[in-house]
Amino acid sequence: MNVDLTAELQEFIAEQVGSGRYRTPQSVVEDALSLLAALSQTEQQLKSLLRRREPPSDIGRPTENNWEALQQEALARLRP
C-alpha cells in the first residue's frame, strides 16, 4: 500500500527514525496506527460506558448532537 503524506508528516517520521527511536519509517507508521487503533477502542469503550450510566441531569443522554460535549466532559473528569 502506498500512502501520500504531507511534508510535515514526512519530516516527523524522519525525525523519529533519526532519533534512533525507530529503525524504519514503516515502524513509525505501524506504531502510530497501533496507537490509533487503541485510541479508537478506548473511545468505543467510553461511549459504551456513557450509554450505560445514568448521566447527570444537566448533561442528558448521549446523542449524536451532544456527543462532543459529553466526550469533552468525560475526558476532563479523567484527567488528573
C-alpha positions as CSV (number, residue, x, y, z in Angstrom):
1,M,0.0,0.0,0.0
2,N,1.3,3.4,-0.9
3,V,0.2,6.5,1.1
4,D,0.9,10.1,0.3
5,L,1.9,12.1,3.4
6,T,2.2,15.8,4.0
7,A,5.7,17.3,4.1
8,E,5.2,17.8,7.9
9,L,4.4,14.2,8.5
10,Q,7.3,13.0,6.4
11,E,9.6,15.3,8.4
12,F,8.2,14.0,11.7
13,I,8.8,10.4,10.6
14,A,12.3,11.2,9.5
15,E,12.9,12.8,12.9
16,Q,11.7,9.7,14.7
17,V,14.0,7.5,12.7
18,G,16.8,9.9,13.0
19,S,16.4,10.0,16.8
20,G,17.0,6.2,16.9
21,R,13.7,5.6,18.5
22,Y,12.6,3.7,15.3
23,R,14.6,1.8,12.8
24,T,12.5,2.4,9.8
25,P,9.7,4.8,8.6
26,Q,7.4,1.7,8.4
27,S,7.9,1.1,12.1
28,V,6.9,4.7,12.9
29,V,3.7,4.3,10.8
30,E,2.9,0.9,12.3
31,D,3.3,2.3,15.9
32,A,1.1,5.3,15.0
33,L,-1.6,3.0,13.6
34,S,-1.4,0.8,16.7
35,L,-1.9,3.8,18.9
36,L,-4.8,5.0,16.7
37,A,-6.5,1.6,17.0
38,A,-6.0,1.6,20.8
39,L,-7.5,5.1,21.0
40,S,-10.5,4.1,18.8
41,Q,-11.1,1.1,21.1
42,T,-10.9,3.2,24.2
43,E,-13.3,5.7,22.6
44,Q,-15.8,2.9,21.9
45,Q,-15.5,1.7,25.5
46,L,-16.1,5.2,26.8
47,K,-19.1,5.6,24.6
48,S,-20.5,2.3,25.8
49,L,-19.9,3.2,29.5
50,L,-21.6,6.6,29.0
51,R,-24.6,5.0,27.4
52,R,-25.0,2.5,30.3
53,R,-24.6,5.1,33.1
54,E,-27.3,7.5,34.1
55,P,-25.8,10.9,33.2
56,P,-26.1,13.9,35.5
57,S,-29.4,15.7,34.8
58,D,-27.6,18.8,33.4
59,I,-25.9,16.8,30.6
60,G,-28.6,14.5,29.3
61,R,-28.3,11.2,27.5
62,P,-25.6,10.8,24.8
63,T,-26.8,11.5,21.4
64,E,-25.2,12.4,18.1
65,N,-26.0,16.0,18.8
66,N,-24.3,16.2,22.3
67,W,-21.6,13.5,22.0
68,E,-18.8,16.1,21.6
69,A,-19.8,17.9,24.8
70,L,-20.2,14.6,26.7
71,Q,-16.8,13.4,25.4
72,Q,-15.1,16.6,26.5
73,E,-16.6,16.4,29.9
74,A,-15.7,12.8,30.4
75,L,-12.1,13.4,29.3
76,A,-11.9,16.4,31.6
77,R,-13.1,14.2,34.5
78,L,-10.5,11.5,33.6
79,R,-7.6,14.0,33.6
80,P,-5.7,14.2,36.9
